[in-house]
Amino acid sequence: MSSLTRALVAEVRARRGAADPMPPRIALPPVVAPPARVYVARRPPLTPGAASEHTTALLGIGHVGTRYATDVVLQFQAELAVAHEAVAAELTDGWAKDHGFLPLQTRVADHREYLLRPDLGRRLAPESLARLQAQAAKGVDVQVILADGLSALACMQAGPALYEATVAALRARGLTVGAPVCAKFARVWLEDEIGAEVGAKVAIILLGERPGLGTGDGLSAYLVHGPALGKTDGDRNMMSNLHARGTPADEAAPRLAALAHAMIQQGVSGVGLDLAKVDAVIERGYRAPQVRQRLVERGGAR
């Protein structure tokens, strides 16, 4: 069989005029030797242009060889330190009560456990649950919760202003708002238990978001319709980057109120919410010039 196959292949090659099994040699073009040294023209310094005036992102930072400049690296390190400090901060004892909030705490015992056990931050401690049941108003349209999340600094610094603006925007739409509560060691899903306990149609939790470079004071807002244990992230809507250099409180509050109102009207939140029917009339345009805070300044030559 092997001999017959070879004979047939040889016959086919002969008929095609290429009995030689090797392909014909093709002359290759000559390869030009590279130059002994390559010279690269010096480029003009990169200018970020007008875009850098409307964002705090690092644009046009340049480089030295294949590395960032020293002052840029030091700025990165300083901003990372700001983020670490925000994550390590804790909501101080008495802060919630001093600012007019009903103080609550989750089942987390300390800050280390909070970072390692997200599940415990989603449920109230028994004594806090009893306090909520005894003192919070029931059957409200919206329950707004202020919480520390991953940045207690954001909660204490920007939290009260965003809370007050959100409550005012909700009431302007004719919605009733629950008692002011502030939760320590809280995760997003804590709004499910709190909202369910007070019988709210919508729960909104305003909590410190995971800090980014140089941004330790940012808040995020998560909204859920029909809060109940077992709700998933697909049942929620959220807004992030709520701070002076992101979306300020006076812009975020009417948007949150519009979302809550739409949830009540449509009876759903999350992926099922028709955002095209959210009646938020918000002027859009270019942001005002932004200034990124310099944490490291370049010194003189020594």
N, C-alpha and C positions, 0 to 999 in steps of 0.2 A: 504494500500500500504506500509505504514511504517513497519507494522508487517511482511509482506511478505519479504521485503528487509532484515530485521534483521534475519529472518529465513534462507534466502539464504546465507547471510554472515556467520552465525554460522555454517551452513552445510559445507561451503568451508573451514572454519578454522578447523573443526573437521576432514575433509578428509586429511588436510595437517598436522594433528597431533599437532595443536597448537590452541586448542579451547580458551585458555586464550588470551584475546585481548592484554594484556601487553607482550612485548618482554621478552625473558628469561634474567635473570640477568647474567651479565658477571663479573667475579671477576677482579677488577682493580689492577694493580701493586701498591705496596706501594710507597707513595710519600716521598722522602727523605727530611728531614727538611734542610733549607739552613744553611750555617755556621753562627755563631754569627757575624763574621766580614770577609769582603773580602779584601784580600791584592792584590794589583796590582804591578807587577814588574816595576821598573823604566826603561823607554825606553831610549836608547841612543839618543842624540840630532839629529834632522833631518838635513841631509845635502842635499842641493838642487842638488849637482852634477854639471856636466859640462853644463847642459842645461841652468843654470842661467847665464853662461858667454856669451850666444848668444841672450839674451832677456832682456828687461827692465821690464818685468813682475815680480811681487813679488813672488818668489818661496822659499819654506822652511822657512817661517817667524816664524814658531813655535807658541807656545801658553803657557800661564800660567794658569793652570786650564782649564776653559772653555773660557778664554778670550785671546785676543791678548796681547802681551807685551806692556808696556807703550810707548816705543820708536816707535813701529810699529803704534800704534794709533795716536801718534803725527805726524808721517810721513804721514799717511792718511789725517789728518786734514790740514797739510801744503800743500799737493798736491791738495786737494780740494780748498784751498785758491788760488792756482795758476790758477786753472780752472775758478774760479769765477772772478779773476782779468782779465783774457783774455776775458771773455764774456762781462765784463763791459767796456772794452777799446773801444775807438772810433778812427776812422781814422782821423788823425789830419788835420786841414785845410792847404792847400798848399802842403801836402805831395805828392800827385799824380803829380802835375805840376812840383815840384822840382825834381822828379825822371823821368821826361820825358814822363809822361802819360797824355792823354787827360782826365781831371777830369769830371766824371759824377756822378749824384746822383739820387736815386729812388724817388718815391713819398712820402717816409717817411720823417716826419718832424724832429724827434728827436730819440734818442736811445731807449727810453721807448716805443714809438710807433713802432719802428722796432721789438722789442721783442713781442709785442702784435698783430701786424698786418702783418703777413707774406705776405699777398696778395699785400700790397703796395710796398714791396721790390722786386716785380717781374716786375714792370713797371717803366720806366724812367719818371722823372719829365719833364714837357713840355720844360723848358729851356735847360735841358740836352739833350733831344731828338733833339731839334733844333741844338744844338752844334754838336751832332754826325752826323746829316744829312749834315751839312755844312763842316765839317773838316775831316771826316773819308773816307778812300778809299773804293770804291764800287767794287763789283764783284770779290772779292778775294776768294781763295780756303778755307782759314781758318781764322776765326776771334778769336783771343785770348783775353780774358778779365781777368784782375786781379781785385779781389774784396775782401772786408773785411769779409763778411759772419759773422759767430759767433765768430771770433777771428781776430780783427783788428791787434793784435800783430803779428800774423802769416803772415798777408798780408804785413806788413811793414818790418818784419825781414827776412823771408824766401821767400816772394813773388817775389821780383825782380830777384833773382837768378834762381828760377824755371821758371819764365816768359822768361828770356833771353835764358835759356837752351832749352826750348820748341820751341821757335821761331827758334833757330839755327838748331834744329833737323828737324823741318818742312821744312825749306829752303834747308837743305841737301837732302831732298827727292824731291826737285823741286817744292814744293808747295808755292804759294804766300800767304803772311800773311798780315792781315789788320793793321790799325793804332793801336798803343799801347793805350789802354784805361783802366782806373781804376774807378771802381764804388763804391760808398759809400752806406751803408745800403742795400746791395744787397742780394738777395736770388738766388738759383740755376736757377730758370726759367727765370731770367732776360736775360740769354743768348739767349733765343728765340727771344725777341724783338730786341736786339742789332744785332744778326746775320741776322735777317730778314731785318732790315733797311739797312744794308750794302750789302745784297745779297750774303752772304757767303755760301759756300757749307756745311761747318762744323763750328760749334761754340764750343769753349772750354772756360769754365770759371774755373779759379783757385781761390778758395776762402777759407778763414779760416774756418776750420771745427769745429764742436762742441767739445770743449776741454774735454779731459779725465783727469784722475788723473795724475798730474804732467806734462801734455802735453798741453800747451797752444799755441804752435807754429806750430801746424800741419795744413797742407793744404789738400784740396781735389780737384780733377779735374773731371769735368763733360763734356762729349762730346755728341753732338747731330748732326745728319745729317739733312740737310734741315730745319734749325731752323725757327720756325713759332709759333705764338701764338696758344695755344691749344695742344702743344706737352706734353706728359706725361712722367713719370719716366720710363715707359717701353720702351720709345723711346731713352733712354740715356744709355751710358756706363760711368763708373766712376772708379777712383782710389782714395784711401784714404790713410791716414797716410803718407803723403809726408812731411818728415822733416828729419833732420840729423840722428835721432835715429830710424826712420822708413825706408821709401824708399827715399834715397837722390835724389836731383835734377838731378844729372848726370845719374842716373838709370831710373828715372821716365820720363824724357824728350823723350828718344828714344821710349819708350813704347807708350807714348801719340801720338807721330808722326806716329808710325806704325798703331795705331788705327784709326787716322784721315785719313791716306792714304787708309786703308782698307775700310773705310766708303765711301770714294769717289769712289773707284773701284766697290764696291758692291751696292752702291746707297741706303744704309740703315744703321741704327744704332740701338742700343738697343738690344732687344731680337731677332731681325731678323738678326743680324750681325753674320756671320760665323767666330767665333774666330779661328777655325782651319786654316783659310786662312790668318790670320794676320802674315805677314812676319817679325816678331820681333825676331831677333837673339840676345838673351841675355844670357850671361853666368850665370848659377845658381850654387849655392854652399852654404856652411855654411856662416852665417853672421860673420863679424868680432866681436870680443868680445865687448859687450856693457856694459856700466856703468850707473847704475841708480843713478841719482843725489840724494845725501842724503841732505835733507832739515833740518833734525833734527839729532843732534848728541847726543849720550848718555854721560852725564856728570859723573864726579866722585862722589863717595859716600859722603854724608854730615852728 
